């Protein structure tokens, strides 16, 4: 019998080609294949009579074949298999395209189920390309709730369905890791039944029971894994930092602005955490423009006063370069050495003065504790980078880094016998309840209040009829010395999607709309050096208008930019649009966000109109949760049913509470999970990725 550890090729209907296709889809084991859930079902469970069929209706009929024949249509260059079928109420014509094997598998007199959409005209009705199965006790593709899966061009959903049906004996033997008492308390079906019913549900009720069980499992394992991490962290030593109140107070007093109450609270929470004997593990969740960077700088200065190093890891070289300049300015009066380290750039500022230095010399200074603050990209993770005394890791936009990348940075300090303190920052506002669930292993600091003096950004949903007026307004703003972003969803044109691309829009604006302006282009296909050159020119006001993709979503700080124009705004979630809007409004001039869409549906316009009235990123995240699901807040694609089940579970407060209560109940009676080895195996080191992937 096939087991979870069997090779894919051991499955009867899986040959070498199919196995390669499944592996490309990430389904390289039988277990992963079983956990590749359908994203919807076609309801073919109700049988219809031929006499009752209506045009465009999706139906299932139980019929007998009268005639069946295949012929080659040379004009249309395809094979037609045609059949005439009947039931007690009438007859029906059937046509299949390019399926000549059906003529061999089916014959006159066979009783079959046919499922598909009714087509036809005044001359009669027919079914084109319906699913077909001979009448038997159990069907797979017809006369039931039929699962539909995410597939590739080289694998049909019918073939995948057949493969999974062959695995039902294996599924029925899968042991349940949930304790019986937890299943009974929460009225959950067994794991084996849930996996069988998610793929081949007996009816809608059973499908829902399967979804509930698997959603609960996602939340329960997530909670259990997070509590396990917390316990491990609290058993791990970290450097204890002393608080130099006098110097910290002076640093805050000397800042060219006043910290908000939220910034002061977050900074104190970080300082307090670093005074513990185990590592800080904190998430700093701030609205766009709420001032997360200065909180991180305060933390880094606090660490430097204790003679330890801080590493700030950023997702892009643009953001690293910007942090380097901003942080150097904030710390220029302190005796702090700061460096920038990316794939293409290495720089050093010592006590406010920039020094020329080679890459080898810089790495030596980091290794010998002569650099207090290291700002960089993935380059920091290279083996050649060795820290002498790493006390704090700050990861900016942590969902853009993999679990292993973050862990490798922590591990760079293991030779000292401790783990550094860890601060994660994100400018993606996450509703508090959701944050406490998804990031349950992290303590939470929230920045909601904006720094004093910030003007609210005026946001408008601009109809196509007023595009010319919007361009006139852009001309006036640029004539007044301001700058403009134009954001497009794609880099290159796509006939399939029919939305604006940055490259095509750059050409159009440069040649026909704004030929008198200096226009730049920024997208992900440019090299790091090219990106930095484009951003430097824009920052130095050598470019008037910058056409870009969502690469500008995070951390771009251009105080002179006053207009953000978003093309095809309906392609983005509200939280992401809020990020784009946050690229302007950073100076003392009134700023504007102009949203364009070709969609005329009420649902789209109602959703985008929210942007014109709601300025609070956390409230917008709540709307995103309502309209598009939790996955959209985190910028993740919902690929496969596992993601769908997780994200939909995160919008179910009752299920979240049940999972948390069950976690607490289990850990109270069995804190080390010694009595539940299967659960322990699920959440320990070998399985970290499965339960952290939702944060990528």
N, C-alpha and C positions, 0 to 999 in steps of 0.2 A: 504493500500500500504506500501511496505517496505521503511523505511526512513534511513538516515545515522546513526541515533541513535538506530535503531532496533537491536535486538539480532540476531546473526548468525543463530540460530535455527529457526528463523521466516521465513527464506528463504525455499521455498518448498523442494528443493533437498538437503538440509543440515540437516542431522541427528546428533545425539550426537557424533558419531565416527568422522564424517567429521568435525564437529565443533571443536573437540579436536585437530584434525590434523591441521586445519587452525590456531588455537590459538598457537600451537607449532611453526608454521611458522611466528608468530608475527602478524598474521592477525586476531585480536580479535574483530574488529568492522567492520561494513558494509563499512564505509568510507575507512579503511585501505585495505579492500578487493578490492574496486574499484580502489585504487591507487597502486595495485599490477599489474604492467604493463607487457605485453609480452616482452621477450628479442629478439624475431625475429618472422618472419612470414613464413609459407610455402605457396608458391604461387600456389594454385589450381584453379585459376580463369579462365584459358584457357581450353576449352573443346577440347579433341582429339577424332579422330575416331579410332576404334579398328584396322583397317587395317593399320593405320599409326604408331602404337606403336613400339618403339625401346627398346631393352634390356637396363636396368639400367636407363631408362628415368622416371622422376617423372611426373605423368599425372593425369588428371581427365577425366573420361568418363561418358557419360549419356547413360544408358543401361536399357534393360528390362530383368528381371530374367526369364530363361526358366525352370531351375531345381534348387532346394536347398535341402540339406540333411545333417544331423549331424551323426557322428559315432564315437565310442570310439576306439582309437588306443592303444591297450594294450602293444604292443611292444615299442611304444614311450611314453606311459603313458600320453596321452593327448587326448582332444576331437578335432576332425577335423570337421569343417563345410565347405562343398564344394558346389559351385554353378556354373552353366553355364549361362552366360549372352550373350546378343547380341545387336548390333545396326545395322543400315542399311548396314554397311561395313563388318561385320563379327562377329565371336563368340569368347569368352574369358573365360578361366577357372579362378575361384576365390577360394582361400583357406583362411579360418580364423582358428587360433589356440586358443583353450580354450575359445571360445565364443559361447557356445551352445545356448544361448538365441536368437541368430540371426535367428535360424531356426524357432523360434516362432514368432519373430517380422516381418520376411520377408516371402513372399510366391511367387510362380510362378505367373508371370503377373505383379508384382510390377515394377514400373519405379524408378530407383535409380541413385544417383551419387556415383561413386567410385573414391577415390583419394589415390594414393600410388605409389610405385616404381615397374616398370615392371621387371619381372624375367623370366627365361625360358631357353630353349636350342633349338636344331634342331627340337625337337618334337613339339615345340609350346611355346607360351608366356602365362604368367599368372600373376595375382596380388596376393601377399601374405599379409594377414592382412591389407587390405586397409581400410581407413575410409569409412563409408557408411551412406548415408542419403536418405530417400525417396524424390523424386523430389517434390519441393514445391516452393512458392514464395521467401522465405528467408531461407538460409541454415546457419549452424553454423560450421560444421566440414569439409565440402567439397565445391567445386565449388566456391571458393572465396579466398581472402587472409586469411589464417587460423592462428590465434595467437598461439604462443608456449610460455608457462610460466615455470618459475622455480617452481618445485614441490618437493614432497617427495615420498618415496616408497609407502606410503599408500594413495596417492592421484594422480589420473591420470590427465594429462593435459586436456583430453576430459571432465572429470567431472568438473574440475575447469572452463573450457570454458562454460559449460552448466550453472553453477551457475552464472557466470558473465552475461551471456545472459539474465537470468531471472531478473537481476538488471538494465536492460536498461531503464525501466520506471522510476526507481529511479534516474538514471544518468541524464535523460532528465529534471528532476525537480531541479537539483542542481543550485543554483543561482551563478552568476558570481561576483567575488570580484574585478575584474579589471575594472576600470572606462571605460566607452564606448569610451571616447576620446583617451585613451591610446591604446585600442584595434584597433581603426580606424587608428591612427597614425602609428602603427606598422603592420597593415594589418593582424591582428590575428583573428582567429575564436573564437567563444564563448567557455567557459569552458565546458559546457554540450556537445557541439558538439565534442570538442577535446577528452573528456573522452570516448564518444561513438566510435569515429573513431580510437582511439588508441587500443581499444579492438576488434572492428569489422569494420575495414576500408572498405569503398566502393571500393576503388582502391588505387594504390600507391600514387597518388597525395594527396588524403585525409589523408592517413597515415602520409605523410610528413608534411602536414599542422598541424595535431594533435601533432606531435613531436615538431615542431617549437613553437607552443603555449605553450606546457608544459615545454620545455627548457627555453623559455622566462620567464615563471612563476617562475621557480627555481631561475634564476638569479635575477629577479626583487624582489622577496620576500627575497632573500639573501641580496641584497643591502639595501632594505628597513629596514630589521631587523638590519643590521649593523649600519645604520644611526640612528635608534631608540636607539640602545645601546650607541652610541657615545653621543647622546643627554642626556640620563640618566646619563652617567658617568660624563658629564660636569656639571650636576646639583647635584652631590654627593660630599660632602666635603672629603678632604684628608689632612693629615698632611703636612704642608709646610716646606720643608727642606732648611736650609741655606747652602751655599757653602763655606766650609773652604778651600779656594784656597791654602793656604800655606801648610797645612797638606797633601792635596791630591797631590800636586806637589812633595812634599818630598817622599810620598809613591811611586809614579810612578818612581821617580829618583832612589829609592833604590831597585827597582825590578831587578832581575838578568838578565833581557833581555830588549830590547827596544820595546815599543809598536809600532804596525804598524799604519799607518795613519787611516785605517779603524777602528781599536780598539779605537784610541783617539777620532775619530768622534762619534762613538757609545756611548762611555762613557760620552762624553759631552752632547749628546742628552738625555741620561738618567738623568744626573744631572739636566739639564735644565727642563725636564718634572717634576721632583720631587719638583721643586720650585713653581709649580702651586698649586692653591687651590683645584683642583679636581684631582682624581687619574690618575697617568700615566697608560697607557694601550699600551704596546709596544712589538713588536716581534723582537727578535734578531736572524736573519737568517744568519748563517755562514756556509761556506764550511768546510769540514772535516779538522780538524787541524788548523783552522784559529784563534783560541784563544778566544773562547766565555767565557771560565771559568774565565779568568783574568778580563774580562769586568764585569762579575757578581760580582767578588770579590771587584772590585773598587766601584761598586754600593753599595754593602753591607757595605763596610768601610765608605762610605759617609753617609749612613743611621745611622751607629753606632755612628758616630761623632755627630749626632743629638739626640743621646740617644733613638733611636728606634731600634726595632728588625727586623731581616730579616729571612725569612723561605725559604729554597731551597728544593723544592720537586722533587725527582728523581723517575724514573719508576722501578728501580731495586736496591736491596741492594748492589750489586757489584758496581754500579755507585755511590751510596751514600757513600760507604766506600772509594772509590777512591777520590771523591770530598773532603771528610773530611781530608784525608791525604794531598792532593794537596793544599787545601785552608789554612790548618793549617800551612803549610810550608811558603806560601806567606804572611801570617799575623803574623808570629811568633814574629816579633819585635814590634808589635802593642799591645796596651792594650785592646785586644779583647778576649772575651770568646766565644768559639765555641763548639757545641755539635753535636754528631751523634745519631740519633734516628731511629731505625728500629724495626721490630718485635722481632728480636733475639739479638739486640746489642744496648747498650747505653754507650757513652763515652763522656768525657769532657776535653777540653784543655783550661786552664785559663792563659792568658798572656804568651803563648808559652810552658807551662808546663802541662803535662797530669795528671789528678787527678782521683783517684778511687772514684766512686760514685754509689749509688744505683739508680734504676729507679725512685723510689718515690722522692728521693732528687733532681734528675735532673728535674723532672716535677715541683717541687716546685721552683727551680731556674728560670725556664722558666716563671712561673706564676708571679714571683716577679721581673722580668726584670733584672736578674743577668746573663742572657745568651744573647749575642748580635746576634749570628748567629746560627740558628738551621738547620741542614742538615739531611734529612731523606726521607723515603719512605711513603707509605700510612699510616704508623704508626702515622705520624704527624696529620692525619685527625681524629684520635680517640678523643672521647669526653673528655678523661682524660687529653688531652694536651690543656692547656689554656695559651694564650699569654697575657703578661701585656701591651705591647705597640708595636703591630705589624705594622711596617711601610712599609715593602716591601715583596712581594711574588715573588720568582723566580721559574718558572716551567720549568724544563729541559725536552725537548722532549714532548711538551704539547699535541701532538696528541695521546700520549699513555695514557692520562687521560681523563675521562669523564667530561662532562660539570658540572654535579652535584658535582664531586669531587673537581674540581677547585673552584666552587662557595662555597662549604662548608668551604674551607680554608679561602676564603675572609670573610665569615660570622663570623669567629672566633673572629673578632675584632669589631663586631657591638656594643658591650657594650660601646665602647669609642666614638660612634657617628660618626665614619668616616670609609671609606674603605681604606685599604692599597694600595700603589702603586703596579702595576703588571707588571712583565717582563717575557715574555715567550721566551724560547730559543729552537732552533731546529738546528740540524746539517744536516737536509735534505735540500739541496739547492733547492729553489723554484724559478722559473722564476718570475721576478719582476711583470709582468702583472698579472700572476696567483695569486701571493701572495696578491696583492692589491685587487683582487676580492674575494678570499676565506677568507682573514683576513682583510676585509675592515674596521672593527671596531678597528683594532690595527694600531698604527703608526709603521713604518718599519725602522729597521736599518740592514744594510747588511755588512757582513765581507767576502771579496773576497780574499784579499791579505794574503799570507802566511807569518809567521814569518821568519825573515832572517836566512839563514843557512840551511834551509830544502832542502834535496836532492829530486829530482823528482823520484817517484817510477816507476821502469821499469815493464811494464805490458805485458804479453805474452799470446796469445791464443795457448795452447799446444795441438798438435794432439795426438791421442791415441798411435801412433807409437813411440812417444818420452816420454812416461810416465816413462820408466826406467831411461832415462837421467835426468828427473826431480827429481826422487828419489835420484840419485847420487848427484845432485846439493844440495838437502836438506841435505844429509849426510855431504857434504863439509862445508856448512854453519854452521851446528851444531858442527862439529869438530872445527870450528873457534870460537866457544863460543856463537853463535847466537841461536835464538829460532824460532819456526815455528808454524803457525796456519794452520789447515786443516779443512775447513768448508764444512758441508754437509746440504742438504735441509731438511732432516727428522731426527727425533730422532730414530725411530725404522723402520725396513724394511717394505716395502709395495710391495706386488706382483702386485697390480694394477698400481702403478706409475712407477715402475722400475727405481727408482733413488737411489743414495747412502744415507744410513742412518748413523748417527753418531755412534750408538752403534755397528753396524756391521763393519764399517770401522775402528773403534778403535780396535776391536778384530783382524781384518785382518792385520792392520799395526803393532800391537804389537806382533803378533805371526809369521808373515811370511815376512814382508818387513823391519821393523826396530826393531827386537827383542833385539838389543843392546842399544836401546834408552829408556829414561824415558818418557812415554806417558801418558797424562792426558785426561779426558773426561768431557765435560761441556755441559749441555743441560737444558731445562726448567723444566724437571721432578725432578731434584735434589732439595733438600731443600735449603733454603737461606744459612744455615750454611755450607752445602756441597759445594755450589757454591763458597762461600767465601774461603773455604779451598783450593779448586782447583785453584782459581785465585791467592791466596796468594803463593802457591807453584810455580805457573808459574812466578809470579812477582819476587819471590826470586830465580829464576833460578834453582829450584829443579825439574823442568819438562822441557824436551827438546822440545817436540812437543805436542800441544794441539788440540785434535779433538773436534769440537764444532758445534753447530747449529747457527742460526742467532741471538741467544741470545747475541753474541759478537758484534752485529751491532753498538751499541751505547756506546760511552764513555770509552771503554777499552783502557788503556794507558800502554803499555809495550814497553819502548824504545829499549829493547834488541831484540825484535822480528823483523826479517827482511824478512820473507816470509809469504805471505798469499796465500794458495792454495785452490781454490774454485772448488768443485766437482759439476757437473751438473749446470754450471753457467747459462745455458739458462733458468733455472727455476726462475731467479731473474731479476728484472729490472736494468737498468744501474745505476740509483740513488742508489739502494740498494747495488749493486756491488761496487760502489764508497765508500759507507760507510764501507764495509768490507775491501777494500783496505786501507782505512784510519786507520785501526788498526795497520798497520806497517808504517815504515818511520818516526817514532817519535824520533829516536836517530840520531847520526851523521854518521851511516853506511848506505851504499847503500842498498835499500830494493826492493823487487820484489813481484809482484802479478801474480800468475799462474792460468789461467782459463782453466778448462777442460769441455768438453761437448761431449755427445754421439750423439747429433743431427748433421746431415750433410746437412741440408737445407741451401740454400744460404741466405735466410732471417735471419736465426739465426747467421750464421757466420759473415755476414755483420754487424749485430747489435753488436755482441761481439767484432769485430775488432775495433769498435769505441773506446772501452776502452783502446786499445793499443796506441792510438794517442792523445786522449783528456783527459786532466788531470783536467780541470775546471769542478767542480761539477755542476755549473749553466748551462753550455753548455750541460752537460750530461742529466740534467733534461729537457732541451728543446728537446733533442733526445727522451727521454722517453715519452714526451708529444706527439711526432710525431708517435712513434712506438706502444706504449701501452696505451696511454691515461693518463689523469691527475690522475686518481685513483691510478695508479702505483707509482706516485711520492710520494703520501701520504701514501703508503703502505696499502691501503684499498682494500677490495674485492668488486667487482662490483656485488652485490647481488640484483637482481631485477632491473626493468627498471627505477625506480626513480634515482638510483645511475648512471645508464648508461646515462640517460638524463642529469643529472647534470654534470657529468664528460665530456661528449661530448660537452655540452654547453660551458664549460670552455675553449674549444679549438676554439671557434667561436668568433673572435674579434668583428665582426659587431654586433652580438647579445648581447655581453657584453656591447658595447657602447649604443645600443638601451635601454637596461635595466637600465643602469646608468643614461642616459638622462631622461628616463621616471620617475625614482625615484626622480631625482632633480626637474623635472617639477611638480610632485605631491606634494612634500614637500614644494615647494615654495608657492603653492596656498593653501595648507592645512597642515601646519607643525605639528599639533597635531592629524591629521587624524580624526577629529571630524565628518567630512562629509563622511567618509568612514569606518563605524564601522566594516564591515566584514574584511577589510584589517587590521584594528587595532587589531582585535581579533586574526588574523593569526600570528601576530608578537610579541604579548605581552607575559608576563611571562608564561602563561599556555602552550604556544606553543614553548618555547625556544628550546627544544630538537630537534624538527623536522628540524630546520634550522641550528643547530650546529652539527648535527650528521655527516656531511661531514668532520668534522675536527677530528673525533675520529680515 
